[in-house]
Amino acid sequence: MKCVICKQGEVAPGTATVTLRRGECILIFKDVPAEVCDSCAEYFLSEAVTEKLLQRAEAAIQSGAELEIVRFSPTGRLGSLWGSRDIGEWRNALACYWNRIKPENLELERFMNTLDPEYIENLNARDWYVFLHDKYFPWKYTRHHWLEANKQHLEEYETTNRLEELLTIKERLLSFDLADIRQGLEIAESVKGLGPAGASGLLAVLFPKWFGTADQFVVKTLTQVESLPERSQILEMRPKALTRQDAVLLIEIMRKRAQELNVLCGTDEWTPRKIDMILWAHRCAPS
């Protein structure tokens, strides 16, 4: 959409710093979800975000603050977003995902976000291994020690001349019933170096309409949703040692939430992958 101010740039989801003044009180809100022009940097706020800004501003004024700088969270804790029927809030929450990606990781993130299964299908044994080694593993394992430890397992395919075995796994990944979460995880976990979390991430980038990443961040974030029927089961999970059954449950929750949002807005824009992106972004959102 063209910017109505400069008439030149395009506006897209992003964040802005918003300054509000009333009398002697100055309030600065950082990381406010907004539609931002890529030319003049003018920003536009949704009604829902504007309302929340004004509510928080009024609370600060009543407290007697003269200068307050806060990092804005459109939903506070995830619990309030999870129960929201405001699609604008969900879209703003999704936009926050991209603002939490480190600049040096953006190129890889965009590549994984637009991954085409047909591209994967056409990879030969060597190229499939290179994709996993140079693209997927660095994307999933962002901490150096995790990456190196898991890469060592993957590299066994090359050092033992078993790349064809890895290719067979790829062929199975591209032919199973996508509705069968457990089977998908079982196949993906057969890749050396992938446990339930890594396997679910691979499924999520290959089939975002069917899978989301089930990892420690999803677990920790979902514990914020006190109304979640499965909360007691989530509280019993060990976030850094998830089982396949844990991953199945988490993906089921993401599928259900995506389906509910699609029914609410009458589209098919919401996917389990987008739900997991929101959960990941909320892992470090202010409460």
Contacts in CASP RR format, 6 or more apart in sequence:
PFRMAT RR
TARGET T0000
AUTHOR 0000-0000-0000
METHOD contacts of the structure
MODEL  1
MKCVICKQGEVAPGTATVTLRRGECILIFKDVPAEVCDSCAEYFLSEAVT
EKLLQRAEAAIQSGAELEIVRFSPTGRLGSLWGSRDIGEWRNALACYWNR
IKPENLELERFMNTLDPEYIENLNARDWYVFLHDKYFPWKYTRHHWLEAN
KQHLEEYETTNRLEELLTIKERLLSFDLADIRQGLEIAESVKGLGPAGAS
GLLAVLFPKWFGTADQFVVKTLTQVESLPERSQILEMRPKALTRQDAVLL
IEIMRKRAQELNVLCGTDEWTPRKIDMILWAHRCAPS
1 10 0 8 1.000
1 11 0 8 1.000
1 35 0 8 1.000
2 8 0 8 1.000
2 9 0 8 1.000
2 10 0 8 1.000
2 11 0 8 1.000
3 9 0 8 1.000
3 10 0 8 1.000
3 11 0 8 1.000
3 37 0 8 1.000
3 39 0 8 1.000
3 40 0 8 1.000
3 42 0 8 1.000
5 37 0 8 1.000
5 40 0 8 1.000
5 42 0 8 1.000
6 37 0 8 1.000
6 39 0 8 1.000
6 40 0 8 1.000
6 42 0 8 1.000
8 39 0 8 1.000
8 40 0 8 1.000
9 37 0 8 1.000
9 38 0 8 1.000
9 39 0 8 1.000
9 40 0 8 1.000
10 37 0 8 1.000
10 38 0 8 1.000
10 39 0 8 1.000
11 35 0 8 1.000
11 36 0 8 1.000
11 37 0 8 1.000
11 38 0 8 1.000
11 44 0 8 1.000
12 35 0 8 1.000
12 36 0 8 1.000
12 38 0 8 1.000
13 33 0 8 1.000
13 34 0 8 1.000
13 35 0 8 1.000
13 36 0 8 1.000
13 91 0 8 1.000
13 92 0 8 1.000
13 94 0 8 1.000
13 95 0 8 1.000
13 98 0 8 1.000
14 33 0 8 1.000
14 34 0 8 1.000
14 35 0 8 1.000
14 36 0 8 1.000
14 95 0 8 1.000
14 98 0 8 1.000
14 99 0 8 1.000
15 30 0 8 1.000
15 31 0 8 1.000
15 32 0 8 1.000
15 33 0 8 1.000
15 34 0 8 1.000
15 36 0 8 1.000
15 95 0 8 1.000
15 96 0 8 1.000
15 99 0 8 1.000
16 32 0 8 1.000
16 34 0 8 1.000
16 36 0 8 1.000
16 43 0 8 1.000
16 45 0 8 1.000
17 28 0 8 1.000
17 29 0 8 1.000
17 30 0 8 1.000
17 31 0 8 1.000
17 32 0 8 1.000
18 28 0 8 1.000
18 29 0 8 1.000
18 32 0 8 1.000
18 34 0 8 1.000
18 43 0 8 1.000
18 45 0 8 1.000
18 53 0 8 1.000
18 72 0 8 1.000
19 26 0 8 1.000
19 27 0 8 1.000
19 28 0 8 1.000
19 29 0 8 1.000
20 26 0 8 1.000
20 27 0 8 1.000
20 28 0 8 1.000
20 29 0 8 1.000
20 53 0 8 1.000
20 57 0 8 1.000
21 27 0 8 1.000
22 57 0 8 1.000
22 61 0 8 1.000
24 66 0 8 1.000
25 60 0 8 1.000
25 61 0 8 1.000
25 64 0 8 1.000
25 65 0 8 1.000
25 66 0 8 1.000
25 67 0 8 1.000
25 68 0 8 1.000
26 66 0 8 1.000
26 67 0 8 1.000
26 68 0 8 1.000
27 56 0 8 1.000
27 57 0 8 1.000
27 60 0 8 1.000
27 61 0 8 1.000
27 65 0 8 1.000
27 67 0 8 1.000
27 68 0 8 1.000
27 70 0 8 1.000
28 67 0 8 1.000
28 68 0 8 1.000
28 69 0 8 1.000
28 70 0 8 1.000
29 53 0 8 1.000
29 56 0 8 1.000
29 70 0 8 1.000
29 71 0 8 1.000
29 72 0 8 1.000
30 69 0 8 1.000
30 70 0 8 1.000
30 71 0 8 1.000
30 72 0 8 1.000
31 71 0 8 1.000
31 72 0 8 1.000
31 73 0 8 1.000
31 96 0 8 1.000
31 99 0 8 1.000
32 43 0 8 1.000
32 45 0 8 1.000
32 49 0 8 1.000
32 53 0 8 1.000
32 72 0 8 1.000
32 74 0 8 1.000
33 45 0 8 1.000
33 46 0 8 1.000
33 49 0 8 1.000
33 72 0 8 1.000
33 74 0 8 1.000
33 92 0 8 1.000
33 93 0 8 1.000
33 95 0 8 1.000
33 96 0 8 1.000
34 43 0 8 1.000
34 44 0 8 1.000
34 45 0 8 1.000
34 46 0 8 1.000
34 49 0 8 1.000
35 43 0 8 1.000
35 44 0 8 1.000
35 45 0 8 1.000
35 46 0 8 1.000
36 42 0 8 1.000
36 43 0 8 1.000
36 44 0 8 1.000
37 43 0 8 1.000
45 53 0 8 1.000
46 88 0 8 1.000
46 92 0 8 1.000
48 74 0 8 1.000
48 86 0 8 1.000
48 88 0 8 1.000
48 89 0 8 1.000
48 92 0 8 1.000
49 74 0 8 1.000
49 92 0 8 1.000
52 72 0 8 1.000
52 74 0 8 1.000
53 72 0 8 1.000
56 70 0 8 1.000
56 72 0 8 1.000
60 68 0 8 1.000
70 286 0 8 1.000
71 286 0 8 1.000
73 285 0 8 1.000
73 286 0 8 1.000
73 287 0 8 1.000
74 81 0 8 1.000
74 89 0 8 1.000
74 92 0 8 1.000
74 93 0 8 1.000
74 96 0 8 1.000
75 81 0 8 1.000
75 84 0 8 1.000
75 89 0 8 1.000
75 93 0 8 1.000
75 282 0 8 1.000
75 285 0 8 1.000
76 285 0 8 1.000
76 286 0 8 1.000
76 287 0 8 1.000
77 224 0 8 1.000
77 282 0 8 1.000
77 285 0 8 1.000
77 287 0 8 1.000
78 221 0 8 1.000
78 222 0 8 1.000
78 224 0 8 1.000
78 225 0 8 1.000
78 279 0 8 1.000
78 282 0 8 1.000
78 285 0 8 1.000
79 224 0 8 1.000
79 225 0 8 1.000
79 226 0 8 1.000
79 227 0 8 1.000
81 89 0 8 1.000
81 90 0 8 1.000
81 93 0 8 1.000
81 278 0 8 1.000
81 282 0 8 1.000
82 225 0 8 1.000
82 227 0 8 1.000
82 228 0 8 1.000
82 257 0 8 1.000
83 227 0 8 1.000
84 90 0 8 1.000
85 264 0 8 1.000
87 261 0 8 1.000
87 264 0 8 1.000
87 265 0 8 1.000
90 261 0 8 1.000
90 270 0 8 1.000
90 278 0 8 1.000
93 278 0 8 1.000
93 281 0 8 1.000
93 282 0 8 1.000
94 274 0 8 1.000
94 277 0 8 1.000
94 278 0 8 1.000
94 281 0 8 1.000
96 278 0 8 1.000
96 281 0 8 1.000
96 282 0 8 1.000
96 285 0 8 1.000
97 277 0 8 1.000
97 278 0 8 1.000
97 280 0 8 1.000
97 281 0 8 1.000
98 109 0 8 1.000
99 281 0 8 1.000
100 280 0 8 1.000
100 281 0 8 1.000
100 284 0 8 1.000
101 109 0 8 1.000
105 139 0 8 1.000
105 142 0 8 1.000
108 135 0 8 1.000
108 138 0 8 1.000
108 139 0 8 1.000
109 139 0 8 1.000
111 135 0 8 1.000
112 135 0 8 1.000
112 136 0 8 1.000
112 139 0 8 1.000
112 205 0 8 1.000
113 205 0 8 1.000
115 205 0 8 1.000
115 206 0 8 1.000
117 174 0 8 1.000
117 206 0 8 1.000
117 207 0 8 1.000
120 128 0 8 1.000
120 131 0 8 1.000
120 170 0 8 1.000
120 174 0 8 1.000
120 206 0 8 1.000
121 174 0 8 1.000
123 131 0 8 1.000
123 170 0 8 1.000
124 167 0 8 1.000
125 163 0 8 1.000
125 164 0 8 1.000
125 166 0 8 1.000
125 167 0 8 1.000
126 163 0 8 1.000
128 163 0 8 1.000
128 166 0 8 1.000
128 167 0 8 1.000
128 170 0 8 1.000
129 154 0 8 1.000
129 157 0 8 1.000
129 158 0 8 1.000
129 163 0 8 1.000
129 166 0 8 1.000
132 154 0 8 1.000
132 166 0 8 1.000
132 191 0 8 1.000
133 151 0 8 1.000
133 154 0 8 1.000
133 155 0 8 1.000
136 202 0 8 1.000
136 205 0 8 1.000
137 147 0 8 1.000
137 150 0 8 1.000
137 151 0 8 1.000
137 154 0 8 1.000
138 147 0 8 1.000
139 205 0 8 1.000
140 197 0 8 1.000
140 198 0 8 1.000
140 201 0 8 1.000
140 202 0 8 1.000
141 147 0 8 1.000
141 150 0 8 1.000
141 151 0 8 1.000
150 193 0 8 1.000
150 194 0 8 1.000
151 193 0 8 1.000
153 192 0 8 1.000
153 193 0 8 1.000
154 191 0 8 1.000
154 192 0 8 1.000
154 193 0 8 1.000
156 162 0 8 1.000
156 192 0 8 1.000
157 163 0 8 1.000
157 165 0 8 1.000
157 166 0 8 1.000
157 192 0 8 1.000
166 191 0 8 1.000
169 187 0 8 1.000
169 188 0 8 1.000
169 190 0 8 1.000
169 191 0 8 1.000
172 187 0 8 1.000
173 184 0 8 1.000
173 187 0 8 1.000
173 188 0 8 1.000
173 202 0 8 1.000
173 203 0 8 1.000
173 206 0 8 1.000
176 183 0 8 1.000
176 184 0 8 1.000
176 187 0 8 1.000
177 183 0 8 1.000
178 207 0 8 1.000
178 210 0 8 1.000
179 210 0 8 1.000
181 211 0 8 1.000
181 247 0 8 1.000
181 248 0 8 1.000
181 251 0 8 1.000
181 252 0 8 1.000
182 244 0 8 1.000
182 248 0 8 1.000
184 199 0 8 1.000
184 203 0 8 1.000
185 196 0 8 1.000
185 199 0 8 1.000
185 200 0 8 1.000
185 203 0 8 1.000
185 244 0 8 1.000
185 247 0 8 1.000
185 248 0 8 1.000
186 244 0 8 1.000
188 194 0 8 1.000
188 198 0 8 1.000
188 199 0 8 1.000
188 200 0 8 1.000
188 201 0 8 1.000
188 202 0 8 1.000
188 203 0 8 1.000
189 195 0 8 1.000
189 196 0 8 1.000
189 199 0 8 1.000
189 244 0 8 1.000
191 199 0 8 1.000
191 202 0 8 1.000
194 202 0 8 1.000
196 214 0 8 1.000
196 242 0 8 1.000
196 243 0 8 1.000
196 244 0 8 1.000
196 246 0 8 1.000
196 247 0 8 1.000
197 213 0 8 1.000
197 214 0 8 1.000
197 215 0 8 1.000
197 216 0 8 1.000
197 242 0 8 1.000
197 247 0 8 1.000
198 213 0 8 1.000
198 215 0 8 1.000
199 247 0 8 1.000
200 211 0 8 1.000
200 212 0 8 1.000
200 213 0 8 1.000
200 214 0 8 1.000
200 215 0 8 1.000
200 247 0 8 1.000
200 250 0 8 1.000
200 251 0 8 1.000
201 211 0 8 1.000
201 212 0 8 1.000
201 213 0 8 1.000
201 214 0 8 1.000
201 215 0 8 1.000
203 210 0 8 1.000
203 211 0 8 1.000
203 212 0 8 1.000
204 211 0 8 1.000
204 212 0 8 1.000
204 213 0 8 1.000
204 272 0 8 1.000
204 273 0 8 1.000
204 276 0 8 1.000
205 273 0 8 1.000
208 271 0 8 1.000
208 272 0 8 1.000
208 273 0 8 1.000
208 274 0 8 1.000
209 268 0 8 1.000
209 271 0 8 1.000
209 272 0 8 1.000
209 273 0 8 1.000
210 255 0 8 1.000
210 271 0 8 1.000
210 272 0 8 1.000
211 251 0 8 1.000
211 272 0 8 1.000
211 273 0 8 1.000
212 251 0 8 1.000
212 254 0 8 1.000
212 271 0 8 1.000
212 272 0 8 1.000
212 273 0 8 1.000
212 275 0 8 1.000
212 276 0 8 1.000
213 273 0 8 1.000
213 276 0 8 1.000
213 280 0 8 1.000
214 242 0 8 1.000
214 246 0 8 1.000
214 247 0 8 1.000
214 250 0 8 1.000
214 251 0 8 1.000
214 254 0 8 1.000
214 276 0 8 1.000
215 239 0 8 1.000
215 242 0 8 1.000
216 239 0 8 1.000
216 240 0 8 1.000
216 242 0 8 1.000
217 279 0 8 1.000
217 280 0 8 1.000
217 283 0 8 1.000
218 250 0 8 1.000
218 254 0 8 1.000
218 276 0 8 1.000
218 279 0 8 1.000
218 280 0 8 1.000
219 234 0 8 1.000
219 237 0 8 1.000
219 239 0 8 1.000
219 242 0 8 1.000
219 246 0 8 1.000
219 250 0 8 1.000
220 239 0 8 1.000
220 283 0 8 1.000
221 279 0 8 1.000
221 280 0 8 1.000
221 282 0 8 1.000
221 283 0 8 1.000
222 228 0 8 1.000
222 231 0 8 1.000
222 234 0 8 1.000
222 250 0 8 1.000
222 253 0 8 1.000
222 279 0 8 1.000
223 231 0 8 1.000
223 234 0 8 1.000
223 235 0 8 1.000
224 282 0 8 1.000
224 287 0 8 1.000
225 231 0 8 1.000
228 234 0 8 1.000
228 253 0 8 1.000
230 249 0 8 1.000
230 253 0 8 1.000
233 249 0 8 1.000
234 249 0 8 1.000
234 250 0 8 1.000
237 246 0 8 1.000
242 250 0 8 1.000
251 272 0 8 1.000
254 272 0 8 1.000
254 275 0 8 1.000
254 276 0 8 1.000
254 279 0 8 1.000
255 272 0 8 1.000
257 270 0 8 1.000
257 272 0 8 1.000
257 275 0 8 1.000
258 270 0 8 1.000
258 271 0 8 1.000
258 272 0 8 1.000
258 274 0 8 1.000
258 275 0 8 1.000
259 270 0 8 1.000
261 270 0 8 1.000
262 268 0 8 1.000
262 269 0 8 1.000
262 270 0 8 1.000
END
